[in-house]
Amino acid sequence: MSSNFVTADEIRDRFASAMSAMYQAEVPQYGTLLSLVEQVNRQTLEADPALAKRLEASGEHARLGVERHGAIRVGTAEELATLRRLFAVMGMFPVGYYDLSEAGVPVHSTAFRPVTDEALARNPFRLFTSLLRLELIEDVELRTLASEILAKRDIFTPGVRELIATCEQQGGLTEDQAKRFVAEALETFRWHQDATVDRATYERLHSAHRLIADVVCFRGPHINHLTPRTLDIDEAQRRMPEHGMTPKAVIEGPPRRACPILLRQTSFKALEETTRFVGDAEGSHTARFGEIEQRGVALTPKGRALYDRLLGEARKATQGLDNAAHQARLAEIFADFPDDETTLRREGLAYFVYRALDELDSDASVEAQIAAGKVVAEPLTYEDFLPVSAAGIFQSNLGGEESAVGQGNANRDAFEAALGASVRDELELYARREHESLAALGLKR
């Protein structure tokens, strides 16, 4: 790549910052959320110097303050495929396939994110991107109407289309081009108060599913949340009402643990926003909300199978409980999941990366080197998402009502055909990072 080009990591960092500033201007409560999370994180680190030291050594501390993920929803294959090209300019690639239709949410999704250690350390910005599944709308006439409305819109500016093509042709963007790209790309995700349909059409689509109305009836896929990362989601949830935010009923994901695993998420309820419809009718639309996440270690296939089994038990046992009771029951069920790093590592339940602290003994095993203090095993942060949790967040901010859409099966092939590429397997990425860290030390598991 030419030295005159701005790196993809730098463009991503600028875009993430611009997106955060835009969303804070559109949803002032998001700024309150950022302040709350910063306060909780600072106090957590002050109370736990060992955690602070570990995060500093692993590079996690440097990315904590800038870390965000967002979520958008698009309506057509062309929109999804162009987003793939747009995100590639920023070094973000589709990782993982998520089927949310099993929970009655008519979308399937991927996460565009950086994939290398260096890129993740620079800025781990992720966009959870969902494609509307029109085939799950049971009303054929309504399905046709939605398709016709989507076919008339273009969610990208001419400028960003031109700059995507320029980047692909010349292998990067110059400083001036990168500045224009960030500004032009941001327009795709901006909130527009004016709907593209009349009130009656909006109501018909809304009655089928709120998410369908959200995707179909507006000029583009307005960012519907941006998510900062906290080190103590339970404390953040507890404090949200003190800051004027109404949290969702329960925290999604695994329970509080000494060794956090995967991902825990919560949010404040979606805002009711004034909307103008074609024909000058005025109403309201509810879609955008604030979310918080707490990330733990990535699990191996063996660990994920255990997690999924326990979560299945917990979902039946926690129905209708408030958050305190939900978390208590969840903790009881997850007592069967080891909660110390040594056991997680030795039983092959989680992924780790390995660093040398001293000269290694070429004849000793990994475990012996760790015991001797020559090697440290650091939990590999889970960079991805959980379909059950994502659906829970979506539903809590879409009213949670029964939907008039079919609960279809996963269709990864159709999603990848729309995307124009294969999605990367997140477990393979974690396994490779673990393997490469061992190989760099001349060690094997």
C-alpha positions in Angstrom: 0.0 0.0 0.0 1.2 3.5 -0.9 2.7 5.5 2.0 0.4 8.3 0.9 -2.7 6.3 1.9 -4.3 6.6 5.3 -4.4 3.2 7.0 -7.7 1.4 7.3 -7.3 1.3 11.0 -7.0 5.1 11.1 -10.1 5.5 9.0 -12.0 3.2 11.2 -10.9 5.1 14.3 -12.0 8.4 12.8 -15.3 7.0 11.6 -16.1 5.5 15.1 -15.3 8.8 16.7 -17.5 10.7 14.2 -20.3 8.2 14.6 -20.2 8.5 18.4 -20.3 12.3 18.2 -23.2 12.2 15.8 -25.2 9.8 17.9 -24.5 11.8 21.1 -25.9 14.9 19.3 -29.0 12.9 18.1 -29.5 11.1 21.4 -28.2 13.2 24.3 -28.9 10.3 26.8 -26.1 8.4 25.0 -23.7 11.0 26.4 -25.1 10.4 29.9 -24.5 6.6 29.3 -20.9 7.2 28.3 -20.3 9.2 31.5 -21.9 6.5 33.6 -19.8 3.8 32.1 -16.6 5.9 32.4 -17.4 6.4 36.1 -18.1 2.7 36.7 -14.9 1.6 34.9 -12.7 4.1 36.7 -14.0 3.1 40.1 -13.8 -0.6 39.2 -10.1 -0.3 38.3 -9.4 1.8 41.4 -10.9 -1.0 43.6 -9.1 -3.8 41.8 -5.4 -2.9 41.1 -4.7 -6.4 39.9 -7.4 -6.1 37.2 -6.0 -2.7 36.2 -2.5 -4.2 35.9 -3.7 -7.1 33.8 -5.6 -4.9 31.4 -2.6 -2.6 31.0 -0.3 -5.5 30.3 -2.6 -7.1 27.7 -3.4 -3.8 25.9 -7.1 -4.0 26.9 -7.0 -0.8 29.0 -5.9 1.4 26.0 -8.9 0.3 24.0 -11.5 0.4 26.8 -12.4 4.1 26.5 -12.8 4.1 22.7 -14.5 0.7 22.4 -18.0 0.7 20.9 -20.3 -1.5 18.9 -23.3 -0.3 17.0 -26.2 -1.9 15.3 -28.0 -1.3 12.0 -30.7 -3.0 9.9 -30.9 -3.0 6.1 -33.6 -4.1 3.7 -32.0 -5.4 0.5 -29.1 -7.6 -0.7 -27.7 -4.6 -2.6 -27.6 -2.5 0.6 -25.8 -5.3 2.5 -23.3 -6.0 -0.3 -22.4 -2.3 -0.6 -22.0 -2.1 3.2 -19.5 -4.9 3.0 -17.5 -2.9 0.6 -17.8 0.3 2.7 -16.7 -1.4 5.9 -13.7 -3.0 4.0 -12.4 0.5 3.5 -12.1 0.7 7.3 -10.6 -2.8 7.8 -13.9 -4.3 9.0 -15.0 -7.8 7.7 -18.1 -9.9 8.2 -17.6 -12.3 11.1 -20.2 -14.8 12.3 -23.7 -15.6 11.1 -26.6 -15.0 13.5 -30.2 -16.2 13.0 -32.6 -14.1 15.0 -35.7 -15.4 13.3 -36.0 -18.2 15.9 -36.8 -15.6 18.4 -39.5 -14.0 16.2 -37.2 -11.2 14.9 -37.3 -11.4 11.1 -33.6 -10.8 10.3 -30.3 -12.6 10.1 -27.1 -10.9 10.8 -23.3 -10.6 10.8 -20.8 -8.4 12.6 -18.4 -6.2 10.6 -15.3 -5.9 12.7 -11.5 -5.8 12.6 -9.9 -9.3 12.8 -6.2 -8.9 13.6 -4.6 -8.3 17.0 -3.1 -5.0 15.8 -6.4 -3.7 14.3 -8.4 -4.7 17.4 -5.9 -3.0 19.7 -6.1 0.2 17.5 -9.9 0.4 17.6 -12.2 -2.7 18.0 -15.3 -0.9 16.5 -18.0 -3.3 15.4 -21.2 -2.9 13.5 -23.8 -5.7 14.1 -25.6 -5.6 10.7 -29.0 -7.3 10.2 -30.7 -8.0 6.9 -34.5 -8.0 6.8 -36.0 -11.3 5.8 -39.0 -10.3 3.7 -39.9 -13.9 3.1 -40.9 -14.2 6.7 -43.7 -11.6 6.3 -46.7 -13.9 6.0 -48.9 -11.4 4.4 -48.0 -11.6 0.7 -49.4 -8.2 -0.2 -47.5 -6.6 2.6 -44.3 -8.4 1.6 -44.7 -7.0 -1.9 -45.4 -3.5 -0.7 -42.3 -3.6 1.5 -40.1 -4.8 -1.3 -41.4 -2.0 -3.6 -40.7 0.7 -1.1 -37.2 -0.6 -0.5 -36.4 -0.8 -4.2 -37.0 3.0 -4.5 -34.4 4.2 -2.0 -30.6 4.5 -2.1 -29.1 4.6 1.4 -25.6 5.7 0.1 -24.5 9.1 -1.1 -23.0 9.3 -4.6 -19.8 10.5 -2.9 -19.3 7.5 -0.7 -20.1 5.1 -3.7 -17.4 6.9 -5.6 -14.8 6.8 -2.8 -15.5 3.0 -2.2 -14.7 2.4 -5.8 -11.6 4.6 -5.7 -10.3 2.7 -2.6 -10.8 -0.6 -4.4 -9.1 0.6 -7.5 -6.1 2.3 -6.0 -5.7 0.2 -2.9 -6.4 2.9 -0.3 -7.4 6.5 0.3 -5.3 9.7 0.5 -5.8 12.0 3.5 -8.3 14.2 1.6 -10.2 11.2 0.3 -10.3 9.6 3.8 -11.7 12.8 5.3 -14.4 12.9 2.6 -15.1 9.2 3.0 -15.8 9.5 6.8 -18.2 12.5 6.2 -20.0 10.8 3.3 -20.2 7.4 5.0 -21.7 9.0 8.1 -24.7 10.1 6.1 -25.9 6.5 5.7 -26.4 6.1 9.4 -27.9 9.5 10.3 -31.4 9.7 11.8 -34.1 11.3 9.6 -37.3 12.5 11.2 -39.2 12.3 7.9 -40.5 8.9 6.9 -40.6 7.8 3.2 -44.2 6.5 3.5 -47.6 7.7 4.6 -49.0 7.1 8.1 -51.3 4.3 6.9 -48.5 2.3 5.3 -46.3 2.7 8.3 -49.1 1.4 10.6 -49.6 -1.6 8.4 -45.9 -2.6 8.5 -45.7 -1.7 12.1 -48.5 -4.0 12.9 -46.7 -6.9 11.3 -43.5 -6.2 13.3 -42.0 -2.9 14.6 -38.7 -3.8 13.1 -40.1 -4.1 9.6 -41.5 -0.6 9.9 -38.1 0.6 11.2 -36.2 -0.9 8.2 -38.7 -0.1 5.4 -40.1 3.3 6.2 -37.0 5.5 6.5 -34.3 6.8 4.2 -31.6 4.7 5.6 -30.4 2.4 8.4 -30.1 4.9 11.1 -27.8 3.7 13.9 -30.1 2.3 16.5 -27.6 2.1 19.3 -24.0 2.5 20.2 -22.6 0.4 23.0 -19.7 1.3 25.3 -17.9 -1.5 27.2 -18.1 -1.6 31.0 -16.1 -3.6 33.5 -19.1 -4.1 35.8 -22.4 -4.3 34.1 -24.3 -5.1 37.2 -23.2 -1.8 38.8 -24.0 0.1 35.6 -27.5 -1.5 35.5 -28.0 -0.5 39.2 -27.0 3.1 38.6 -29.0 3.7 35.3 -32.2 4.9 37.1 -30.1 7.4 39.1 -29.0 9.0 35.7 -32.6 9.2 34.3 -32.4 5.9 32.3 -34.9 3.1 32.5 -32.9 -0.2 32.1 -34.3 -3.3 30.4 -35.8 -5.8 32.8 -32.8 -8.3 32.9 -29.2 -8.3 31.9 -28.7 -10.7 28.9 -26.1 -13.4 28.7 -24.2 -15.4 31.4 -24.3 -14.5 35.1 -21.7 -12.5 37.0 -18.6 -14.5 37.4 -15.0 -14.3 38.8 -13.9 -15.1 35.2 -16.3 -13.4 32.8 -17.2 -15.3 29.7 -18.5 -14.3 26.3 -20.8 -11.2 26.5 -23.3 -9.6 28.9 -25.6 -6.8 27.6 -28.2 -4.4 28.9 -29.8 -1.3 27.6 -32.0 1.7 28.4 -35.4 1.6 26.8 -35.9 3.0 23.2 -36.8 6.6 22.8 -40.2 7.6 21.4 -39.3 10.1 18.6 -41.5 12.5 16.6 -41.9 11.4 13.0 -43.4 13.2 10.0 -45.1 11.0 7.4 -45.8 11.6 3.7 -48.9 13.8 3.5 -47.8 15.9 6.6 -49.3 13.5 9.2 -47.2 13.4 12.4 -46.7 10.5 14.7 -43.9 8.8 16.6 -41.4 6.0 16.1 -39.5 3.9 18.6 -36.3 2.3 17.6 -33.1 3.9 19.1 -31.8 3.1 22.5 -28.6 2.9 24.6 -26.8 -0.3 25.3 -23.9 -1.4 27.6 -21.8 -4.5 27.3 -19.3 -6.4 29.4 -17.0 -8.7 27.5 -15.3 -11.9 28.9 -13.2 -14.7 27.5 -14.0 -16.4 24.2 -15.1 -20.0 24.6 -13.9 -23.0 22.5 -16.5 -25.2 20.8 -16.4 -27.4 24.0 -17.0 -24.4 26.2 -19.7 -23.0 24.0 -21.6 -26.3 24.0 -21.6 -26.2 27.8 -22.7 -22.6 27.8 -25.5 -23.3 25.3 -26.8 -26.3 27.4 -26.8 -24.3 30.6 -28.4 -21.3 29.0 -31.2 -23.5 27.6 -31.9 -24.7 31.2 -31.8 -21.2 32.5 -34.2 -19.8 29.9 -36.9 -22.1 31.1 -36.1 -21.5 34.8 -35.9 -17.7 34.7 -39.1 -16.8 32.8 -40.9 -13.8 34.3 -38.3 -13.2 37.0 -37.0 -9.7 37.8 -33.3 -9.0 37.3 -32.2 -9.9 40.8 -34.0 -13.2 40.9 -33.0 -13.9 37.3 -29.3 -13.4 38.0 -29.5 -15.5 41.2 -31.2 -18.4 39.4 -28.8 -18.1 36.5 -25.8 -18.2 38.9 -27.2 -21.4 40.4 -27.5 -23.1 37.0 -24.1 -21.9 35.8 -22.4 -23.3 38.9 -21.6 -26.2 36.6 -19.4 -24.0 34.5 -15.8 -23.7 35.9 -15.0 -20.2 37.1 -11.3 -20.1 37.4 -8.8 -19.5 34.5 -6.6 -22.5 35.2 -9.6 -24.9 34.9 -10.9 -23.1 31.8 -7.5 -23.4 30.2 -6.7 -27.0 31.2 -10.1 -28.3 30.3 -10.0 -26.6 26.9 -13.2 -24.5 27.6 -11.8 -21.1 26.7 -9.2 -19.5 24.4 -6.0 -17.9 25.7 -3.0 -16.1 24.2 0.5 -16.8 25.6 3.3 -14.3 26.4 6.8 -15.1 27.6 8.0 -13.4 30.8 11.4 -15.1 30.9 13.7 -17.3 29.0 11.9 -20.6 28.2 12.8 -24.1 28.9 12.7 -25.8 25.5 11.9 -29.2 27.0 9.1 -28.1 29.4 5.3 -28.2 28.7 3.2 -25.1 28.4 1.7 -25.8 31.9 5.1 -26.3 33.4 6.3 -23.0 31.9 3.2 -21.2 33.3 3.8 -22.8 36.7 7.4 -21.7 36.6 6.4 -18.1 35.9 8.0 -18.1 32.5 4.8 -17.9 30.5 1.6 -16.1 31.2 -1.8 -17.2 29.6 -4.1 -14.2 29.1 -7.8 -14.8 28.4 -8.7 -14.0 24.8 -11.5 -11.3 24.7 -14.7 -12.4 23.0 -15.1 -9.9 20.1 -18.5 -11.2 18.8 -22.1 -11.5 19.7 -24.8 -14.0 21.0 -28.0 -14.5 19.0 -30.2 -15.1 22.0 -28.9 -12.0 23.7 -29.2 -9.9 20.6 -32.8 -11.0 20.1 -33.5 -10.2 23.8 -32.2 -6.7 23.3 -34.1 -6.2 20.1 -37.4 -7.5 21.6 -37.1 -5.4 24.7 -36.9 -2.3 22.6 -39.5 -3.4 20.1 -42.3 -3.8 22.6 -41.9 -7.5 23.1 -45.2 -8.2 21.4 -46.1 -11.3 19.4 -45.1 -10.7 15.7 -47.0 -11.5 12.6 -44.0 -13.0 10.9 -43.0 -16.6 10.4 -40.2 -17.9 12.6 -38.0 -19.3 9.8 -35.0 -21.5 9.9 -31.4 -20.2 9.6 -30.4 -19.6 6.0 -26.7 -18.8 6.0 -26.4 -19.6 2.3 -29.0 -16.9 1.4 -27.3 -14.4 3.7 -23.9 -15.0 2.2 -25.4 -14.7 -1.3 -26.9 -11.3 -0.4 -23.6 -10.3 1.2 -21.6 -11.3 -1.8 -19.0 -13.1 0.3 -18.6 -15.7 3.0 -18.7 -14.7 6.7 -15.6 -15.7 8.7 -15.9 -18.3 11.4 -15.2 -16.5 14.7 -14.1 -19.7 16.4 -11.4 -20.3 13.8 -10.2 -16.7 14.3 -9.8 -17.3 18.1 -8.2 -20.7 17.6 -5.7 -19.2 15.1 -4.8 -16.4 17.5 -4.1 -18.9 20.3 -2.1 -21.2 18.1 0.0 -18.3 16.7 0.8 -17.0 20.2 2.1 -20.5 21.1 4.0 -21.0 17.9 5.8 -17.6 18.4 7.2 -19.1 21.6 8.0 -22.4 20.1 5.3 -24.1 22.2 2.4 -26.4 21.5 -0.7 -27.4 23.5 
